[in-house]
Amino acid sequence: MKEYKVIKPKLGLGSWNEKIEDLLNKHAREGWELKHAQQNLTMFILERDKNR
């Protein structure tokens, strides 16, 4: 079974690339995989196995 998480990051001003990379890497360490990124990068949908 899969579970999903929706993230709406508040990145503020500055280097978006580094902040997005840090955010995604943090969740990846918890087993989350990126499934969809909204075109303007205001929302990400992550997926992982529920029984991992």
Biopython code that builds the backbone (N, CA, C, O; Angstrom):
import numpy as np
from Bio.PDB.StructureBuilder import StructureBuilder

atoms = [
    (1, "MET", "N", (0.844, -1.169, 0.000)),
    (1, "MET", "CA", (0.000, 0.000, 0.000)),
    (1, "MET", "C", (0.897, 1.243, 0.000)),
    (1, "MET", "O", (1.968, 1.244, 0.608)),
    (2, "LYS", "N", (0.464, 2.265, -0.665)),
    (2, "LYS", "CA", (1.206, 3.529, -0.764)),
    (2, "LYS", "C", (0.562, 4.593, 0.107)),
    (2, "LYS", "O", (-0.638, 4.551, 0.380)),
    (3, "GLU", "N", (1.373, 5.543, 0.537)),
    (3, "GLU", "CA", (0.850, 6.743, 1.192)),
    (3, "GLU", "C", (1.445, 7.948, 0.494)),
    (3, "GLU", "O", (2.525, 7.873, -0.091)),
    (4, "TYR", "N", (0.731, 9.062, 0.562)),
    (4, "TYR", "CA", (1.111, 10.259, -0.166)),
    (4, "TYR", "C", (1.189, 11.451, 0.778)),
    (4, "TYR", "O", (0.528, 11.499, 1.816)),
    (5, "LYS", "N", (2.010, 12.400, 0.386)),
    (5, "LYS", "CA", (2.183, 13.624, 1.169)),
    (5, "LYS", "C", (2.229, 14.789, 0.182)),
    (5, "LYS", "O", (2.927, 14.729, -0.830)),
    (6, "VAL", "N", (1.488, 15.838, 0.483)),
    (6, "VAL", "CA", (1.496, 17.048, -0.329)),
    (6, "VAL", "C", (2.259, 18.110, 0.446)),
    (6, "VAL", "O", (1.957, 18.380, 1.609)),
    (7, "ILE", "N", (3.248, 18.711, -0.203)),
    (7, "ILE", "CA", (4.060, 19.753, 0.427)),
    (7, "ILE", "C", (3.851, 21.043, -0.353)),
    (7, "ILE", "O", (3.960, 21.069, -1.579)),
    (8, "LYS", "N", (3.553, 22.101, 0.371)),
    (8, "LYS", "CA", (3.463, 23.436, -0.213)),
    (8, "LYS", "C", (4.527, 24.284, 0.477)),
    (8, "LYS", "O", (4.245, 24.952, 1.472)),
    (9, "PRO", "N", (5.754, 24.255, -0.055)),
    (9, "PRO", "CA", (6.870, 24.903, 0.633)),
    (9, "PRO", "C", (6.762, 26.421, 0.633)),
    (9, "PRO", "O", (6.296, 27.035, -0.326)),
    (10, "LYS", "N", (7.204, 26.997, 1.729)),
    (10, "LYS", "CA", (7.328, 28.448, 1.829)),
    (10, "LYS", "C", (8.819, 28.737, 1.782)),
    (10, "LYS", "O", (9.498, 28.720, 2.809)),
    (11, "LEU", "N", (9.314, 28.996, 0.604)),
    (11, "LEU", "CA", (10.753, 29.101, 0.396)),
    (11, "LEU", "C", (11.288, 30.504, 0.582)),
    (11, "LEU", "O", (12.492, 30.686, 0.760)),
    (12, "GLY", "N", (10.425, 31.491, 0.544)),
    (12, "GLY", "CA", (10.881, 32.868, 0.725)),
    (12, "GLY", "C", (11.793, 33.325, -0.401)),
    (12, "GLY", "O", (11.807, 32.753, -1.491)),
    (13, "LEU", "N", (12.538, 34.349, -0.113)),
    (13, "LEU", "CA", (13.472, 34.874, -1.103)),
    (13, "LEU", "C", (14.802, 34.139, -0.986)),
    (13, "LEU", "O", (15.073, 33.456, 0.002)),
    (14, "GLY", "N", (15.611, 34.295, -2.005)),
    (14, "GLY", "CA", (16.935, 33.677, -1.952)),
    (14, "GLY", "C", (17.067, 32.553, -2.945)),
    (14, "GLY", "O", (16.352, 32.497, -3.946)),
    (15, "SER", "N", (17.986, 31.661, -2.661)),
    (15, "SER", "CA", (18.331, 30.582, -3.595)),
    (15, "SER", "C", (17.318, 29.439, -3.504)),
    (15, "SER", "O", (17.447, 28.543, -2.670)),
    (16, "TRP", "N", (16.334, 29.487, -4.356)),
    (16, "TRP", "CA", (15.276, 28.466, -4.392)),
    (16, "TRP", "C", (15.843, 27.087, -4.661)),
    (16, "TRP", "O", (15.418, 26.111, -4.044)),
    (17, "ASN", "N", (16.806, 26.992, -5.584)),
    (17, "ASN", "CA", (17.332, 25.678, -5.967)),
    (17, "ASN", "C", (17.881, 24.926, -4.763)),
    (17, "ASN", "O", (17.578, 23.747, -4.579)),
    (18, "GLU", "N", (18.672, 25.584, -3.955)),
    (18, "GLU", "CA", (19.243, 24.937, -2.773)),
    (18, "GLU", "C", (18.167, 24.577, -1.762)),
    (18, "GLU", "O", (18.214, 23.501, -1.166)),
    (19, "LYS", "N", (17.199, 25.461, -1.563)),
    (19, "LYS", "CA", (16.136, 25.202, -0.591)),
    (19, "LYS", "C", (15.267, 24.027, -1.029)),
    (19, "LYS", "O", (14.896, 23.189, -0.208)),
    (20, "ILE", "N", (14.942, 23.962, -2.317)),
    (20, "ILE", "CA", (14.142, 22.849, -2.832)),
    (20, "ILE", "C", (14.931, 21.550, -2.725)),
    (20, "ILE", "O", (14.388, 20.522, -2.321)),
    (21, "GLU", "N", (16.196, 21.596, -3.082)),
    (21, "GLU", "CA", (17.043, 20.407, -2.993)),
    (21, "GLU", "C", (17.127, 19.903, -1.546)),
    (21, "GLU", "O", (16.999, 18.704, -1.300)),
    (22, "ASP", "N", (17.338, 20.802, -0.607)),
    (22, "ASP", "CA", (17.402, 20.419, 0.810)),
    (22, "ASP", "C", (16.076, 19.815, 1.275)),
    (22, "ASP", "O", (16.063, 18.804, 1.977)),
    (23, "LEU", "N", (14.969, 20.435, 0.884)),
    (23, "LEU", "CA", (13.642, 19.955, 1.270)),
    (23, "LEU", "C", (13.394, 18.538, 0.731)),
    (23, "LEU", "O", (12.951, 17.658, 1.470)),
    (24, "LEU", "N", (13.681, 18.324, -0.553)),
    (24, "LEU", "CA", (13.449, 17.014, -1.162)),
    (24, "LEU", "C", (14.390, 15.961, -0.596)),
    (24, "LEU", "O", (13.977, 14.821, -0.382)),
    (25, "ASN", "N", (15.647, 16.319, -0.347)),
    (25, "ASN", "CA", (16.599, 15.367, 0.235)),
    (25, "ASN", "C", (16.181, 14.966, 1.647)),
    (25, "ASN", "O", (16.325, 13.806, 2.033)),
    (26, "LYS", "N", (15.668, 15.918, 2.415)),
    (26, "LYS", "CA", (15.197, 15.630, 3.774)),
    (26, "LYS", "C", (14.093, 14.578, 3.738)),
    (26, "LYS", "O", (14.109, 13.625, 4.518)),
    (27, "HIS", "N", (13.145, 14.752, 2.839)),
    (27, "HIS", "CA", (12.037, 13.801, 2.739)),
    (27, "HIS", "C", (12.504, 12.465, 2.137)),
    (27, "HIS", "O", (11.979, 11.411, 2.499)),
    (28, "ALA", "N", (13.466, 12.500, 1.241)),
    (28, "ALA", "CA", (13.991, 11.266, 0.642)),
    (28, "ALA", "C", (14.635, 10.384, 1.713)),
    (28, "ALA", "O", (14.527, 9.160, 1.649)),
    (29, "ARG", "N", (15.297, 10.987, 2.684)),
    (29, "ARG", "CA", (15.896, 10.215, 3.781)),
    (29, "ARG", "C", (14.826, 9.499, 4.606)),
    (29, "ARG", "O", (15.112, 8.501, 5.268)),
    (30, "GLU", "N", (13.605, 10.006, 4.566)),
    (30, "GLU", "CA", (12.478, 9.382, 5.270)),
    (30, "GLU", "C", (11.733, 8.386, 4.379)),
    (30, "GLU", "O", (10.707, 7.840, 4.784)),
    (31, "GLY", "N", (12.242, 8.148, 3.174)),
    (31, "GLY", "CA", (11.643, 7.167, 2.267)),
    (31, "GLY", "C", (10.680, 7.729, 1.250)),
    (31, "GLY", "O", (10.083, 6.963, 0.494)),
    (32, "TRP", "N", (10.502, 9.049, 1.201)),
    (32, "TRP", "CA", (9.564, 9.662, 0.260)),
    (32, "TRP", "C", (10.217, 9.813, -1.107)),
    (32, "TRP", "O", (11.407, 10.114, -1.211)),
    (33, "GLU", "N", (9.417, 9.599, -2.164)),
    (33, "GLU", "CA", (9.848, 9.803, -3.548)),
    (33, "GLU", "C", (8.970, 10.875, -4.181)),
    (33, "GLU", "O", (7.758, 10.902, -3.967)),
    (34, "LEU", "N", (9.579, 11.741, -4.947)),
    (34, "LEU", "CA", (8.837, 12.791, -5.646)),
    (34, "LEU", "C", (8.044, 12.168, -6.783)),
    (34, "LEU", "O", (8.605, 11.477, -7.633)),
    (35, "LYS", "N", (6.737, 12.413, -6.797)),
    (35, "LYS", "CA", (5.868, 11.897, -7.859)),
    (35, "LYS", "C", (5.401, 13.002, -8.788)),
    (35, "LYS", "O", (5.157, 12.757, -9.970)),
    (36, "HIS", "N", (5.272, 14.224, -8.266)),
    (36, "HIS", "CA", (4.801, 15.329, -9.099)),
    (36, "HIS", "C", (5.280, 16.646, -8.497)),
    (36, "HIS", "O", (5.237, 16.839, -7.282)),
    (37, "ALA", "N", (5.731, 17.537, -9.355)),
    (37, "ALA", "CA", (6.081, 18.895, -8.937)),
    (37, "ALA", "C", (5.261, 19.846, -9.805)),
    (37, "ALA", "O", (5.318, 19.786, -11.033)),
    (38, "GLN", "N", (4.507, 20.714, -9.159)),
    (38, "GLN", "CA", (3.726, 21.699, -9.909)),
    (38, "GLN", "C", (4.699, 22.580, -10.691)),
    (38, "GLN", "O", (5.806, 22.848, -10.223)),
    (39, "GLN", "N", (4.302, 23.022, -11.855)),
    (39, "GLN", "CA", (5.200, 23.732, -12.769)),
    (39, "GLN", "C", (5.859, 24.939, -12.116)),
    (39, "GLN", "O", (7.024, 25.217, -12.399)),
    (40, "ASN", "N", (5.162, 25.656, -11.261)),
    (40, "ASN", "CA", (5.740, 26.839, -10.629)),
    (40, "ASN", "C", (6.395, 26.510, -9.276)),
    (40, "ASN", "O", (6.748, 27.412, -8.516)),
    (41, "LEU", "N", (6.554, 25.210, -8.986)),
    (41, "LEU", "CA", (7.231, 24.713, -7.785)),
    (41, "LEU", "C", (6.589, 25.178, -6.483)),
    (41, "LEU", "O", (7.283, 25.389, -5.488)),
    (42, "THR", "N", (5.275, 25.338, -6.486)),
    (42, "THR", "CA", (4.581, 25.729, -5.258)),
    (42, "THR", "C", (3.946, 24.535, -4.555)),
    (42, "THR", "O", (3.412, 24.672, -3.455)),
    (43, "MET", "N", (4.006, 23.347, -5.198)),
    (43, "MET", "CA", (3.442, 22.155, -4.587)),
    (43, "MET", "C", (4.178, 20.925, -5.103)),
    (43, "MET", "O", (4.476, 20.808, -6.291)),
    (44, "PHE", "N", (4.463, 20.004, -4.169)),
    (44, "PHE", "CA", (5.096, 18.735, -4.511)),
    (44, "PHE", "C", (4.245, 17.609, -3.944)),
    (44, "PHE", "O", (3.712, 17.721, -2.839)),
    (45, "ILE", "N", (4.119, 16.529, -4.697)),
    (45, "ILE", "CA", (3.431, 15.344, -4.203)),
    (45, "ILE", "C", (4.482, 14.245, -4.063)),
    (45, "ILE", "O", (5.195, 13.920, -5.012)),
    (46, "LEU", "N", (4.561, 13.680, -2.855)),
    (46, "LEU", "CA", (5.526, 12.639, -2.546)),
    (46, "LEU", "C", (4.793, 11.334, -2.274)),
    (46, "LEU", "O", (3.631, 11.335, -1.869)),
    (47, "GLU", "N", (5.487, 10.212, -2.503)),
    (47, "GLU", "CA", (4.895, 8.885, -2.306)),
    (47, "GLU", "C", (5.923, 7.988, -1.614)),
    (47, "GLU", "O", (7.127, 8.120, -1.838)),
    (48, "ARG", "N", (5.433, 7.075, -0.771)),
    (48, "ARG", "CA", (6.288, 6.047, -0.200)),
    (48, "ARG", "C", (5.431, 4.841, 0.157)),
    (48, "ARG", "O", (4.208, 4.941, 0.249)),
    (49, "ASP", "N", (6.081, 3.708, 0.356)),
    (49, "ASP", "CA", (5.375, 2.514, 0.805)),
    (49, "ASP", "C", (4.963, 2.705, 2.249)),
    (49, "ASP", "O", (5.772, 3.105, 3.088)),
    (50, "LYS", "N", (3.708, 2.420, 2.536)),
    (50, "LYS", "CA", (3.191, 2.602, 3.887)),
    (50, "LYS", "C", (3.805, 1.590, 4.855)),
    (50, "LYS", "O", (4.085, 1.921, 6.007)),
    (51, "ASN", "N", (4.009, 0.380, 4.394)),
    (51, "ASN", "CA", (4.571, -0.690, 5.249)),
    (51, "ASN", "C", (6.044, -0.913, 4.921)),
    (51, "ASN", "O", (6.447, -2.001, 4.511)),
    (52, "ARG", "N", (6.821, 0.118, 5.106)),
    (52, "ARG", "CA", (8.248, -0.009, 4.747)),
    (52, "ARG", "C", (9.074, -0.495, 5.888)),
    (52, "ARG", "O", (10.287, -0.654, 5.748)),
]
sb = StructureBuilder()
sb.init_structure("model")
sb.init_model(0)
sb.init_chain("A")
sb.init_seg("    ")
for serial, (resi, resn, name, xyz) in enumerate(atoms, 1):
    if name == "N":
        sb.init_residue(resn, " ", resi, " ")
    sb.init_atom(name, np.array(xyz, "f"), 0.0, 1.0, " ", f" {name:<3s}", serial, name[0])
structure = sb.get_structure()
